[in-house]
């Protein structure tokens, strides 16, 4: 019996449910009381007070008392033994047709009904009735109207043939009355047992459903935790990859300019320092939520996030080796045809303004783990920051729908693409960023398309086998919005194209969003 079943019981029934041995002792006492009272009644009325009759009564009741102890383990077997014992006592000549051992019968039948399916319980009741009917029928035909029951039967009879059935003996009426009493009492105990069985099944169904709900909730929590780990790991990659790439580029530029332009070198070092501090602050925020289960993000896991799987982007096997490197190569300080020296880059403000990692945290509950770009100037500030790091970027961005998650995904795609160019394509001549909104068609939803293309650069050998994580992050972001992400060689350079489906709950496009100078 489950704990929930026990709680639903009364005080007395709860005691016996918790202590089944006490229940067994009580049943045995009731069997003994019933048996002794029957024998005492026989002695008081003078019916059946003979040594053979008392011996049959004692042996049959002893058998019922012994087997009733095992009714929980083998209920059907116990019922069969008790029923056969009663029928056998009827057929023994020395018993003179008096049923014996019937005190244990109701308890055995109740146990079957309470612990077996209703079909089994009804089958057991039918079998019990058939065996007892056969025993009483045989007794009615072979037992003469003499001996112990003669005074009882003769009270309501007159004449030699008092049987209601022609050819049957005068014992028939007593046998029918006794059989009917067994059937009525058996039906009562059977009904009680079936009621107990039905209640137990209802409680078991409730317990099973509650366990299923708990398991489903735990599964949802695990899935949410895995998704959160993936999200945080992706954000950490974006923060680290972008910030370190910019710091390396600024350091290389400062080293190249330290003698001919000391002021520019000093400014580059200041920008690299600020970039590192901003990245460190963002990393501490994310790792703090990972360590603290009581952070603002209720779904944040307690452990460190697992690294993204090292899956190469489609076509990576045929791509240039520079896209497989994780470590940034040295930034070329020799300007190309369309590239100005780093020292000549226009100063438009502190580099921290160009980094999304230094953005102001909003009131979003996920903000502590998500360096969110604010609306308006973040994309053009991001592009301008890459220009200051020496990347010749041209960009054109359409007005985007008012949807924070979609705009964050576009921002991260552009950031990751430009970071890859900065890390893996030194000496690149030109980089183009296009952000378009494709209108909704008859059978196609509205989409945002991001295309980042460069014309190639110096060859950088593969430095690590764990490549393509940034492209994996792009594909994950695209999958969130039912989109696609592809990357591969394009006209001697490299092209990244990501399409994101505009969510139905996205607001109308604002009048001024991400207006980036061409």
C-alpha positions in Angstrom: 0.0 0.0 0.0 1.4 3.4 -1.0 1.8 6.3 1.4 -1.0 8.2 -0.3 -3.4 5.3 0.2 -2.4 5.1 3.9 -3.1 8.9 4.4 -6.6 8.5 2.9 -7.5 5.9 5.6 -9.0 6.4 9.0 -7.0 6.0 12.2 -7.8 2.4 12.8 -7.4 1.3 9.2 -4.3 3.3 8.9 -2.9 1.4 11.9 -3.6 -2.0 10.3 -2.3 -0.8 7.0 1.0 0.2 8.6 1.1 -3.0 10.7 -0.2 -5.9 8.6 0.9 -8.4 11.3 -1.7 -7.0 13.6 -4.3 -7.4 10.9 -3.4 -11.1 10.5 -3.6 -11.6 14.3 -7.1 -10.0 14.3 -8.3 -12.2 11.5 -7.1 -15.3 13.2 -8.8 -14.2 16.4 -12.1 -13.7 14.5 -11.8 -17.1 12.9 -11.2 -18.7 16.3 -14.1 -16.9 17.9 -16.4 -17.8 15.0 -15.4 -21.5 15.2 -15.7 -21.8 19.0 -19.0 -20.0 19.0 -20.4 -22.4 16.4 -19.2 -25.4 18.4 -20.6 -23.8 21.6 -23.9 -23.3 20.0 -24.0 -26.9 18.9 -23.2 -28.0 22.5 -25.9 -25.7 23.9 -28.7 -26.9 21.6 -27.5 -30.5 21.9 -27.1 -30.8 18.1 -24.0 -32.6 16.9 -22.4 -33.1 20.4 -20.7 -36.3 19.5 -17.0 -37.2 19.4 -16.8 -37.8 15.6 -18.6 -34.5 14.8 -16.5 -32.5 17.2 -13.3 -34.1 15.7 -14.3 -33.1 12.2 -15.2 -29.6 13.3 -11.9 -29.2 15.1 -9.7 -30.4 12.3 -11.5 -28.3 9.6 -11.3 -25.2 11.7 -7.7 -25.8 12.4 -7.0 -26.1 8.7 -8.8 -22.8 8.0 -6.9 -21.1 10.9 -3.5 -22.2 9.5 -4.1 -21.4 5.9 -5.7 -18.0 6.5 -2.3 -16.7 7.7 -1.0 -17.0 4.1 -4.0 -15.3 2.5 -1.9 -12.2 1.4 0.7 -14.3 -0.4 -1.5 -16.9 -2.0 -5.1 -15.6 -1.8 -6.6 -17.9 -4.5 -4.9 -21.0 -3.1 -6.1 -20.2 0.5 -9.7 -19.7 -0.8 -9.5 -23.1 -2.7 -8.2 -24.9 0.4 -10.9 -23.5 2.7 -13.7 -24.2 0.2 -12.5 -27.8 -0.4 -12.3 -28.3 3.4 -15.9 -27.2 3.9 -17.1 -29.5 1.1 -15.1 -32.4 2.4 -16.5 -32.0 5.9 -20.0 -32.3 4.4 -19.1 -35.6 2.7 -17.4 -37.3 5.7 -20.0 -39.7 7.3 -18.7 -39.0 10.8 -19.5 -35.3 10.3 -23.2 -36.1 9.8 -23.6 -33.3 7.2 -22.6 -30.4 9.4 -20.3 -27.9 7.5 -17.0 -27.3 9.3 -14.1 -24.8 8.8 -16.3 -22.1 7.2 -15.2 -19.4 9.6 -12.2 -18.5 7.4 -14.2 -18.5 4.1 -15.4 -14.8 4.2 -11.9 -13.5 4.9 -10.3 -15.6 2.2 -12.9 -14.4 -0.4 -12.4 -10.8 0.7 -8.6 -11.1 0.3 -9.0 -12.4 -3.3 -11.4 -9.6 -4.2 -9.2 -6.9 -2.7 -5.9 -8.1 -4.3 -6.9 -9.5 -7.7 -8.7 -8.1 -10.7 -12.5 -8.2 -10.6 -12.7 -10.9 -13.3 -10.4 -13.1 -11.2 -12.5 -12.4 -8.0 -15.8 -13.2 -9.7 -14.3 -16.4 -11.2 -13.1 -17.4 -7.7 -16.5 -16.7 -6.2 -18.2 -18.8 -9.0 -15.8 -21.7 -8.3 -16.4 -21.5 -4.6 -20.2 -21.6 -5.1 -19.9 -24.5 -7.5 -17.8 -26.6 -5.1 -20.1 -25.8 -2.2 -23.2 -26.6 -4.2 -21.8 -29.9 -5.2 -21.0 -30.7 -1.6 -24.4 -29.8 -0.3 -26.1 -31.6 -3.2 -24.2 -34.8 -2.4 -25.0 -34.4 1.3 -28.7 -33.9 0.7 -29.0 -37.2 -1.2 -26.9 -39.4 1.0 -27.6 -38.0 4.5 -30.5 -39.8 6.3 -32.8 -38.0 8.6 -31.1 -39.4 11.6 -28.3 -38.4 14.0 -27.3 -34.9 14.9 -29.6 -32.9 12.5 -32.6 -35.1 12.9 -34.2 -32.9 15.6 -33.5 -29.7 13.6 -34.8 -31.0 10.3 -37.8 -32.7 11.7 -39.1 -29.5 13.4 -40.4 -28.2 10.0 -41.3 -31.6 8.4 -44.1 -34.0 8.8 -44.3 -37.3 7.1 -41.6 -39.5 5.6 -41.1 -37.4 2.4 -40.4 -33.8 3.4 -38.0 -33.0 0.6 -39.0 -30.2 -1.8 -37.5 -32.2 -4.7 -38.9 -35.7 -5.5 -36.2 -38.4 -5.0 -34.2 -36.2 -2.7 -33.8 -36.8 1.1 -35.3 -34.7 3.8 -31.9 -33.0 4.3 -32.4 -30.9 1.1 -34.1 -27.9 2.7 -31.3 -27.5 5.3 -28.7 -27.8 2.6 -30.3 -25.1 0.4 -30.6 -22.8 3.4 -27.0 -23.3 4.3 -25.8 -22.9 0.7 -27.8 -19.7 0.4 -26.3 -18.2 3.5 -22.8 -18.9 2.2 -23.7 -17.2 -1.1 -25.2 -14.1 0.5 -22.3 -13.7 3.0 -19.8 -14.3 0.2 -21.4 -11.7 -2.0 -21.1 -9.2 0.8 -17.4 -9.8 1.5 -16.8 -9.9 -2.3 -18.4 -6.5 -2.7 -16.3 -5.0 0.1 -13.2 -6.5 -1.4 -14.0 -5.2 -4.9 -14.6 -1.7 -3.4 -11.2 -1.8 -1.7 -9.6 -2.9 -4.9 -11.2 -0.1 -6.9 -10.1 2.5 -4.4 -6.6 1.2 -4.5 -6.6 1.3 -8.3 -7.8 4.9 -8.2 -5.1 5.9 -5.8 -2.5 4.0 -7.8 -3.6 5.9 -10.9 -3.3 9.2 -9.1 0.2 8.2 -7.9 1.2 7.1 -11.3 0.0 10.3 -12.9 1.7 12.4 -10.3 4.9 10.5 -10.9 4.5 11.1 -14.7 3.9 14.8 -14.0 7.0 14.9 -11.8 9.1 13.1 -14.4 7.8 15.4 -17.2 8.6 18.4 -15.1 12.1 17.1 -14.4 12.6 16.4 -18.1 11.5 19.9 -18.9 13.8 21.2 -16.3 16.7 19.2 -17.8 15.9 20.4 -21.3 15.7 24.0 -20.1 19.0 23.5 -18.3 20.6 22.1 -21.5 19.2 24.9 -23.6 20.4 27.5 -21.1 23.9 25.9 -21.0 24.0 26.0 -24.8 22.8 29.6 -24.8 25.4 30.7 -22.3 28.1 28.7 -24.0 27.2 30.5 -27.3 27.2 33.9 -25.6 30.6 33.2 -23.9 32.0 32.2 -27.3 30.8 35.4 -28.8 32.2 37.5 -26.0 35.6 35.8 -25.9 36.1 35.4 -29.6 35.2 39.0 -30.5 36.9 40.7 -27.6 40.2 38.7 -27.9 40.3 39.2 -31.6 39.9 42.9 -31.2 42.5 43.0 -28.5 45.0 41.0 -30.7 44.3 43.3 -33.6 44.8 46.4 -31.4 48.0 45.0 -29.9 49.5 44.2 -33.3 48.6 47.7 -34.5 50.2 49.2 -31.4 53.3 47.2 -31.9 53.6 48.3 -35.5 52.9 52.0 -34.6 54.9 52.3 -31.4 57.9 54.0 -33.0 56.4 56.1 -35.8 53.2 57.0 -34.0 53.6 56.6 -30.2 50.3 58.4 -29.5 48.4 56.0 -31.7 50.1 53.1 -30.1 49.1 54.4 -26.7 45.5 54.9 -27.8 45.5 51.3 -29.1 46.8 49.9 -25.9 44.1 51.9 -23.9 41.4 50.5 -26.2 42.8 46.9 -25.8 42.7 47.4 -22.0 39.2 48.6 -22.0 38.1 45.8 -24.3 39.6 43.3 -22.0 38.0 44.8 -18.9 34.6 44.8 -20.6 35.0 41.2 -21.7 36.1 40.2 -18.2 33.1 41.8 -16.6 30.7 40.0 -19.0 32.5 36.7 -18.3 32.1 37.2 -14.6 28.4 37.9 -14.9 27.8 34.7 -16.9 30.0 32.5 -14.8 28.4 34.0 -11.6 25.0 32.9 -12.8 26.4 29.4 -13.6 27.8 29.1 -10.1 24.8 30.6 -8.3 21.5 28.7 -8.6 19.7 31.7 -7.0 20.6 34.1 -9.8 18.0 36.2 -11.6 17.7 33.5 -14.3 15.7 30.7 -12.7 16.6 28.3 -15.4 20.3 28.8 -15.2 22.2 25.6 -14.4 24.5 25.2 -11.5 27.4 23.7 -13.4 29.8 25.0 -16.0 28.4 24.9 -19.5 29.6 22.2 -21.8 31.5 23.3 -24.8 29.6 23.3 -28.1 30.2 20.2 -30.2 33.1 20.6 -32.6 31.0 20.2 -35.8 32.4 21.7 -38.9 30.2 24.0 -41.0 28.8 22.7 -44.2 31.4 22.7 -46.9 34.2 23.2 -44.3 36.1 20.3 -45.8 36.4 22.2 -49.0 37.0 25.6 -47.4 40.2 27.5 -47.1 42.4 26.5 -44.2 42.2 30.0 -42.8 38.7 29.3 -41.7 39.7 26.3 -39.6 42.1 28.2 -37.3 41.0 29.1 -33.8 44.0 31.2 -32.9 44.1 34.7 -34.5 47.0 35.4 -36.8 48.9 38.7 -36.8 47.1 41.6 -38.2 48.7 42.9 -41.4 49.8 46.5 -40.9 50.4 47.0 -44.6 47.4 48.8 -46.1 45.8 47.5 -49.2 44.3 49.5 -52.0 41.1 50.2 -50.1 42.5 49.9 -46.6 43.9 52.8 -44.6 46.6 52.3 -42.0 45.3 51.5 -38.5 46.7 54.7 -37.1 44.7 56.7 -39.5 41.4 55.2 -38.4 38.9 57.9 -37.3 38.3 58.2 -33.6 34.6 58.0 -32.9 34.7 57.3 -29.1 35.9 54.7 -26.7 36.2 51.2 -28.0 33.9 49.9 -25.2 31.1 51.7 -27.0 31.8 49.5 -30.0 31.5 46.3 -28.1 28.2 44.7 -27.4 29.7 43.2 -24.3 29.8 46.6 -22.6 26.1 47.3 -23.4 23.8 48.4 -20.6 22.0 45.4 -19.0 18.2 45.7 -19.4 15.5 44.7 -17.1 15.2 41.3 -18.9 15.5 38.5 -16.4 18.1 36.9 -18.7 20.2 40.0 -18.8 22.9 38.9 -16.4 23.9 36.1 -18.7 23.1 37.9 -22.0 25.2 40.9 -23.1 22.2 42.4 -25.0 22.7 45.0 -27.7 20.5 48.0 -27.2 18.3 49.2 -30.0 19.5 51.9 -32.3 23.2 52.4 -32.6 24.7 49.0 -31.7 25.2 47.5 -35.1 26.8 50.6 -36.6 28.9 51.0 -33.4 30.0 47.4 -33.9 30.9 47.9 -37.5 32.7 51.2 -36.6 34.7 49.3 -33.9 35.9 46.8 -36.5 36.9 49.7 -38.8 39.0 51.1 -36.0 40.6 47.7 -35.6 41.7 48.0 -39.2 38.9 46.0 -41.0 37.7 47.8 -44.2 33.9 47.2 -43.7 31.1 48.5 -45.8 27.6 47.9 -44.6 24.0 48.4 -45.5 21.2 47.5 -43.1 17.5 47.6 -43.6 15.0 48.5 -40.9 14.4 45.4 -38.7 11.2 44.3 -37.0 10.9 45.2 -33.4 11.8 41.8 -31.9 14.6 41.6 -29.3 15.6 38.0 -29.9 15.7 38.5 -33.7 17.8 41.6 -33.5 20.2 40.0 -31.0 20.6 37.0 -33.4 21.3 39.4 -36.3 23.8 41.3 -34.2 25.6 38.1 -33.1 25.8 36.8 -36.7 27.4 40.1 -37.9 29.7 40.1 -34.9 30.8 36.5 -35.4 31.3 36.9 -39.2 33.4 40.1 -38.8 35.4 38.5 -36.0 36.2 35.5 -38.2 37.4 37.9 -41.0 39.5 39.8 -38.5 41.0 36.6 -37.1 41.5 34.5 -40.2 41.9 36.9 -43.1 44.7 39.4 -42.5 45.2 41.7 -45.3 41.6 41.5 -46.6 40.8 44.1 -49.1 37.1 44.7 -48.5 34.3 43.3 -46.3 30.6 43.9 -47.1 27.8 43.5 -44.6 24.2 43.4 -46.0 21.1 43.1 -43.8 17.8 42.8 -45.7 14.2 42.1 -44.8 12.5 39.9 -47.3 8.8 40.5 -47.5 6.2 37.9 -46.8 5.0 35.9 -49.8 2.1 33.7 -50.6 3.7 30.6 -49.3 6.8 32.0 -47.6 7.1 33.9 -44.3 8.9 37.2 -43.9 12.7 36.7 -43.4 15.7 38.7 -42.4 18.8 37.9 -44.5 22.3 38.6 -43.3 25.1 38.3 -45.8 28.8 39.0 -44.9 31.3 38.7 -47.8 35.0 39.4 -48.0 37.4 39.2 -50.9 39.9 36.9 -49.2 43.3 37.6 -47.5 46.6 36.1 -46.6 46.7 32.4 -46.2 46.8 31.3 -42.6 47.5 27.6 -41.8 45.1 25.6 -39.7 46.1 26.0 -36.0 43.5 23.8 -34.2 41.3 20.9 -35.0 38.5 22.3 -32.8 37.2 24.6 -35.6 33.9 25.9 -36.7 32.3 26.7 -33.3 31.3 30.2 -34.4 29.5 28.7 -37.4 27.9 26.2 -35.2 26.6 29.0 -33.0 25.2 30.7 -36.1 23.4 27.6 -37.1 22.0 27.3 -33.6 20.7 30.9 -33.7 19.2 30.3 -37.1 17.5 27.2 -35.9 15.8 29.1 -33.2 14.1 31.2 -35.8 13.5 28.3 -38.2 16.2 29.7 -40.5 19.3 28.5 -42.2 23.0 29.4 -42.0 25.6 28.6 -44.7 29.3 29.5 -45.1 31.9 28.8 -47.7 34.2 30.1 -50.4 32.8 32.8 -52.6 34.7 34.4 -55.6 38.1 33.9 -54.0 36.9 35.1 -50.6 34.4 33.9 -48.1 30.7 34.4 -47.7 28.4 33.8 -44.7 24.6 33.9 -45.4 22.0 33.5 -42.6 18.3 33.7 -43.1 16.0 34.1 -40.1 12.2 33.8 -40.2 10.5 36.8 -38.6 8.4 35.6 -35.6 4.7 36.2 -35.8 4.8 38.3 -32.6 7.4 40.7 -34.0 6.3 44.3 -34.0 6.3 46.6 -37.0 9.5 47.9 -38.3 10.5 51.1 -36.5 11.3 54.3 -38.4 15.0 54.3 -37.4 16.7 51.0 -36.7 20.4 50.3 -37.3 21.1 52.9 -39.9 24.7 52.0 -40.7 26.7 54.3 -43.0 27.7 52.6 -46.2 
